[in-house]
């Protein structure tokens, strides 16, 4: 990830939260950005679009690294999508295993603030396909 874009997105989110700019190490930028976006959600605010996009992308990349493969497509519109989870590879048309949710749900699942079962029970995740259960891979 581009550190300058992350820093810009994080500082934009912090300004929107009326908090000081980030002054920590570059290595902690992605996690600080995720925390700032989650803070906006916790305050009942809509996070800054670029901050939310970068936070979602960071966590999707972590999923793809932790569960490499191309069996399940995880979509978090309008921000990003990745293919992950080992198994039969999908090559054409609509993937047989698709998981889709909003940004807040993805962040809460990735961080363990929401379980897969809770998210499914409240209809916050739409999952189709025999391998579309991410509970073994969450939290990240």
C-alpha positions as semicolon CSV with decimal commas, in nm:
position;residue;x (nm);y (nm);z (nm)
1;X;0,000;0,000;0,000
2;X;0,110;0,353;-0,072
3;X;0,208;0,504;0,265
4;X;0,135;0,861;0,153
5;X;-0,218;0,767;0,045
6;X;-0,272;0,584;0,373
7;X;-0,145;0,880;0,574
8;X;-0,361;1,123;0,376
9;X;-0,671;0,906;0,424
10;X;-0,597;0,862;0,794
11;X;-0,537;1,232;0,854
12;X;-0,859;1,314;0,666
13;X;-1,052;1,075;0,888
14;X;-0,889;1,211;1,203
15;X;-0,976;1,569;1,105
16;X;-1,338;1,459;1,050
17;X;-1,331;1,308;1,399
18;X;-1,186;1,632;1,540
19;X;-0,869;1,451;1,645
20;X;-0,503;1,545;1,588
21;X;-0,313;1,421;1,284
22;X;-0,137;1,087;1,306
23;X;0,220;1,105;1,433
24;X;0,303;0,738;1,473
25;X;0,529;0,509;1,272
26;X;0,455;0,424;0,910
27;X;0,438;0,054;1,002
28;X;0,127;0,121;1,213
29;X;-0,054;0,334;0,952
30;X;-0,291;0,062;0,826
31;X;-0,404;-0,039;1,174
32;X;-0,441;0,325;1,282
33;X;-0,655;0,387;0,975
34;X;-0,879;0,089;1,052
35;X;-0,915;0,213;1,412
36;X;-1,008;0,565;1,294
37;X;-1,271;0,433;1,054
38;X;-1,413;0,210;1,326
39;X;-1,419;0,509;1,561
40;X;-1,629;0,700;1,307
41;X;-1,876;0,411;1,288
42;X;-1,884;0,385;1,669
43;X;-1,971;0,754;1,691
44;X;-2,259;0,710;1,449
45;X;-2,074;0,891;1,171
46;X;-2,018;0,792;0,813
47;X;-1,641;0,751;0,768
48;X;-1,455;0,947;0,505
49;X;-1,486;0,757;0,177
50;X;-1,113;0,728;0,107
51;X;-1,041;0,623;0,465
52;X;-1,310;0,354;0,455
53;X;-1,187;0,229;0,116
54;X;-0,827;0,205;0,233
55;X;-0,926;0,034;0,561
56;X;-1,144;-0,221;0,385
57;X;-0,875;-0,286;0,123
58;X;-0,610;-0,338;0,392
59;X;-0,824;-0,596;0,573
60;X;-0,920;-0,773;0,250
61;X;-0,551;-0,795;0,160
62;X;-0,484;-0,947;0,503
63;X;-0,754;-1,208;0,436
64;X;-0,604;-1,291;0,095
65;X;-0,262;-1,330;0,258
66;X;-0,392;-1,541;0,549
67;X;-0,615;-1,759;0,327
68;X;-0,455;-1,763;-0,018
69;X;-0,651;-1,907;-0,305
70;X;-0,919;-1,825;-0,559
71;X;-1,218;-2,027;-0,439
72;X;-1,421;-1,751;-0,270
73;X;-1,475;-1,398;-0,392
74;X;-1,522;-1,158;-0,103
75;X;-1,692;-0,834;-0,208
76;X;-1,726;-0,517;-0,004
77;X;-1,894;-0,273;-0,240
78;X;-1,819;-0,005;-0,335
79;X;-1,468;-0,038;-0,192
80;X;-1,298;-0,359;-0,306
81;X;-1,313;-0,732;-0,369
82;X;-1,059;-1,014;-0,341
83;X;-1,041;-1,380;-0,418
84;X;-0,922;-1,599;-0,132
85;X;-0,940;-1,946;0,025
86;X;-0,769;-2,252;-0,117
87;X;-0,967;-2,497;-0,324
88;X;-1,098;-2,529;-0,678
89;X;-1,007;-2,224;-0,884
90;X;-1,278;-2,021;-1,051
91;X;-1,198;-1,889;-1,400
92;X;-1,512;-1,773;-1,587
93;X;-1,843;-1,604;-1,519
94;X;-1,993;-1,549;-1,176
95;X;-1,789;-1,720;-0,906
96;X;-1,971;-2,013;-0,740
97;X;-1,866;-1,894;-0,391
98;X;-1,941;-1,529;-0,321
99;X;-1,948;-1,339;0,007
100;X;-2,074;-0,981;0,010
101;X;-2,118;-0,728;0,288
102;X;-2,087;-0,358;0,368
103;X;-1,768;-0,195;0,491
104;X;-1,863;-0,175;0,857
105;X;-1,959;-0,541;0,871
106;X;-1,631;-0,642;0,705
107;X;-1,421;-0,436;0,946
108;X;-1,609;-0,572;1,250
109;X;-1,575;-0,931;1,125
110;X;-1,206;-0,888;1,045
111;X;-1,134;-0,746;1,391
112;X;-1,347;-0,998;1,579
113;X;-1,604;-0,748;1,701
114;X;-1,870;-0,950;1,519
115;X;-1,875;-1,325;1,462
116;X;-1,959;-1,489;1,132
117;X;-2,268;-1,648;1,291
118;X;-2,389;-1,313;1,428
119;X;-2,340;-1,142;1,093
120;X;-2,525;-1,419;0,908
121;X;-2,808;-1,425;1,163
122;X;-2,876;-1,054;1,124
123;X;-2,850;-1,068;0,744
124;X;-2,543;-0,844;0,728
125;X;-2,355;-1,095;0,510
126;X;-2,481;-1,249;0,189
127;X;-2,296;-1,574;0,121
128;X;-2,362;-1,820;-0,159
129;X;-2,181;-2,138;-0,248
130;X;-2,065;-2,444;-0,059
131;X;-1,733;-2,281;0,038
132;X;-1,864;-1,932;0,118
133;X;-1,822;-1,962;0,497
134;X;-1,532;-1,749;0,620
135;X;-1,569;-1,836;0,988
136;X;-1,247;-2,044;0,986
137;X;-1,053;-1,739;0,861
138;X;-1,192;-1,471;1,092
139;X;-1,099;-1,271;1,286
140;X;-0,781;-1,183;1,104
